[in-house]
Amino acid sequence: MKDLKALYIIVNAGFSSQIVDIARECGATGATILNARGSVQKPQTILGITIDAEKEIVLSIVTEEVAGKIMQAVKEKAGVGTSAHGLCFYLPVEGTTLNI
């Protein structure tokens, strides 16, 4: 089995499609998108309704080489200094039923 990684990319809500496109350009074959909310910023209250910072997490299982390419591309095209505010990290995958 190749050296697989679980690549997590956290972005502001609405930017996951851009991230999936970037990942595919770099060699990823698929992704799972999870809805989330951030806890760093103080939630805003408007008319008595609390609004939290909404996030999306793009999860993909890729080789370490592909993970590096994706992370670099996200940093350049959708990183912390952009409106997507993309943040990436990966963890080792111990086992899978995938044929990557």
Secondary structure, 3 states (H helix, E strand, C coil): CCCEEEEEEEEECCCHHHHHHHHHHCCCCCCEEEEEECCCCCCEEECCEEECCEEEEEEEEEEHHHHHHHHHHHHHHHCCCCCCCCEEEEEECCCCCCCC
